[in-house]
Amino acid sequence: MRWQNSARAVTIAAALLLTSTAAQATTQEPELDPVVTNGILSVCGKTLCNDSGAPVQLRGMSTHGLQWYSQCVNDASLDALADDWQADVLRISMYIQEGGYEDDPAKFTELVDKYVEAASQRGMYAIIDWHMLDPGDPNYNLDRAKTFFTEMAKRHKDKTNVLYEIANEPSGVEWSQIKSYAEELIPVIREQDPDSVVLVGTRAWSSLGVSEDSNEQEIVDNPVNADNIMYTFHFYAASHGQEYLDTLSRAADKLPMFVTEFGTQEATGDGGNDFDMAQKYIDLMASKNISWTNWNYSDDSRSGAVFKEGTCENGPYPGTGQLKPAGEWVRERVK
């Protein structure tokens, strides 16, 4: 009888221990993804804020041009970006010319849609990048942009994680022409999706005009007439030194800024890495709460592509063994 009671006591104790362990497991906070944590984003003052009004800094990666490197944007690579890199945001770069949207609007509309859904499933924000580059006047593609963004906004208007980048890198045009383009296109998006953030490219390859001997003051004096927008800035650390850094710093005190593209190497996306200068930009963006995406999440031969050549054929994508030096560097800063 005493032995039976002892056994029963042990059984009860074991059951209580299991119950306690299970209770602890169920009460532990799950790791929430960025979209669940922050909800729909908006521009508050000079920064990006979450649905509670708290400042947010998104950090993530840009794809390469989908017409060349869509094979690098797959389930395994996106799982690595979301889970291993812990990225907040995926910039989906759809070129307009150079074999992109202009050649097959239906194909590229569906491809961008596919990647928006993929980012959404993994809890990341998605930037739909209208990657106009050459010609540099965004008005050249205005009608195409209206068609594309009407469709994108219609499809994704109920999502909380989509941002629209309407002009990648304008060049060779005055700010007034870029502003006019934005003020004609933004209402097209707003008609379908009134709440999402719109990102507006700046003059001289989104350098705030610096690469064409201007600066942020032209935008400060004549801003786009629209709410809930941010202006973009691009830099490549080995080419764009202190003058560019200082311009971004001044601009961020006056305008809502988002760095939608940068690299640690030269403006070609190739050459040696200047990690010291790149870190100065990273520190500035952290101090001023400027969100960013790095160029680019592919296995292109150039030094700015994060993966070694051949990686996208079958991976693997997590970890650092398959990363170029720039890939290792930026992965740590995304994390």
Disulfide bonds with the S-S distance in Angstrom:
Cys44-Cys49 1.64
Cys72-Cys312 2.05
